[in-house]
Structures are given as structure tokens and as C-alpha cells.
Amino acid sequence: MRTLILTTAILLTVWTALASAQAPAGGSTANAVILCNQVAFRIRVPADGMSVQQRINTVYQRIVAAWAKERISADRVTLRQAAGTWSIYAGSTLIITVQQEDAQANGTSTAALAQTWHARLRELLPQCRP
């Protein structure tokens, strides 16, 4: 158990540092969640008492935790709706919940934004093991 926790902590530290240091070719990384040197999606607004950067960091932490628990394939990246809230999971690990504020900042509905983010994570997560 201690080994798993230590390994996860090391992976999280290294992956967060790499993600923040990587910039997609020719593009801005402002407010972006970067996976495999590509913008997966952008978090444009604070939510749930977290700043934009805290939300991005939380996404990275959750991705590392998901990979530490299980192999993540495209079919294991799922979009779930409960009580009008859309959430994206990698295996059994919550990656992000799409907020109404996210949708408004992107000029779309919560469902449409969730589907867009889900498609990008489904494409990139299996390629980007930390």
C-alpha cells in the first residue's frame, strides 16, 4: 500500500511538472489540460470553490490516480449523467464534472460540452500513460 501511494505521488509530481512544461506546437496553453502534448480541453472558469488552475491540477491528479489503479482504454473513459450533472470517468475514477458555468463560458450546453470533453479524453487518455 505504501509503495502504491509513493508511486502515485511520484507519478503525479512528474506528470504535473511535464504537463505544465509542455506547450502544444503553435498553440497557447492558457487554461488548458494538456495530454500527450495536445490540448485536451480548456477550463475557463472557477467552480466548486476552486480556481481554474486548481481545477486543472485536480484533473491531472485524478488522471494519475486512475492510471495507478487500472489500465485506461478508450472504452473505459465514460460519460455519465446524474441529476442533470455530466461527469467524465476513467475507469471508476471521476476525472471532471462539467459545470453549467463551463458551458456558459464556452457558449454551449452542459451536455454538448461534456460530450466534446469526453471525446477528447477518450482519444488522448489511452495514449498518455503518466
C-alpha positions in Angstrom: 0.0 0.0 0.0 2.8 2.4 0.9 4.5 1.6 -2.4 1.3 2.4 -4.3 0.9 5.7 -2.5 4.6 6.6 -3.1 4.5 5.6 -6.7 1.3 7.6 -7.3 2.8 10.7 -5.6 5.9 10.5 -7.7 3.9 10.0 -10.9 1.7 12.9 -10.0 4.6 15.2 -9.3 6.4 14.2 -12.5 3.3 14.3 -14.7 2.1 17.6 -13.4 5.5 19.1 -14.0 5.7 17.7 -17.5 2.2 18.8 -18.3 2.8 22.4 -17.2 6.1 22.5 -19.1 4.7 21.2 -22.4 3.2 23.5 -24.9 1.4 22.2 -28.0 3.1 23.2 -31.2 1.9 26.7 -32.2 -0.7 27.0 -29.5 -1.5 28.6 -26.2 -1.7 26.6 -23.1 -3.8 29.1 -21.1 -6.3 27.3 -19.0 -5.6 24.1 -20.9 -5.5 20.5 -19.8 -2.6 19.1 -21.8 -2.3 15.4 -22.6 0.3 13.9 -25.0 1.4 17.4 -25.8 -2.1 18.3 -27.0 -4.8 20.4 -25.6 -7.5 18.0 -24.3 -9.8 20.8 -23.3 -9.8 24.2 -21.5 -11.2 25.0 -18.2 -12.2 28.7 -18.4 -14.0 29.4 -15.1 -13.6 28.5 -11.4 -16.1 26.1 -9.9 -16.9 24.3 -6.7 -14.7 26.7 -4.7 -11.6 26.0 -6.9 -9.8 28.4 -9.2 -9.2 27.4 -12.8 -5.7 26.3 -12.0 -6.8 24.2 -9.1 -9.4 22.5 -11.3 -6.7 21.7 -13.9 -4.4 20.3 -11.2 -7.3 18.2 -9.8 -7.9 16.8 -13.3 -4.2 15.8 -13.5 -4.3 14.3 -10.0 -7.4 12.2 -10.9 -5.8 11.0 -14.2 -2.7 9.8 -12.4 -4.9 8.1 -9.8 -6.9 6.4 -12.5 -3.8 5.1 -14.2 -2.4 4.0 -10.8 -5.5 1.8 -10.3 -6.1 0.3 -13.7 -5.2 0.4 -17.4 -7.3 3.0 -19.2 -8.5 2.2 -22.6 -10.9 4.3 -24.7 -13.9 2.2 -23.7 -13.1 2.8 -20.1 -13.5 6.6 -20.5 -17.1 7.2 -19.9 -19.6 10.0 -19.7 -22.3 9.7 -17.1 -25.3 11.9 -16.2 -26.9 12.0 -12.8 -29.5 14.5 -11.7 -28.7 16.8 -14.7 -25.0 16.8 -14.0 -22.5 15.4 -16.5 -19.3 13.8 -15.3 -16.4 12.1 -17.1 -14.8 9.0 -15.6 -11.6 7.0 -16.4 -12.5 3.6 -15.2 -14.0 4.1 -11.7 -12.2 7.4 -11.2 -14.0 10.7 -11.6 -11.9 13.0 -13.9 -14.1 16.1 -14.1 -17.7 17.2 -13.7 -18.8 19.7 -16.4 -20.4 22.7 -14.7 -23.1 25.0 -16.0 -20.5 27.8 -15.8 -18.2 25.8 -18.1 -20.9 25.5 -20.7 -21.8 29.2 -20.4 -18.1 30.2 -20.8 -18.0 28.1 -23.9 -21.3 29.3 -25.4 -22.9 25.8 -25.4 -25.0 23.5 -23.3 -23.6 21.4 -20.5 -24.4 18.2 -22.4 -22.7 19.3 -25.6 -19.6 20.5 -23.7 -19.4 17.2 -21.7 -19.6 15.2 -25.0 -16.8 17.3 -26.5 -14.5 16.9 -23.4 -15.4 13.2 -23.2 -14.4 12.7 -26.9 -11.0 14.3 -26.4 -10.3 12.4 -23.2 -11.4 9.2 -24.8 -9.0 9.9 -27.7 -6.0 11.0 -25.6 -6.1 9.2 -22.2 -5.2 5.7 -23.6 -2.1 7.2 -25.3 -0.9 9.2 -22.4 0.1 6.9 -19.5 1.9 9.1 -17.0 
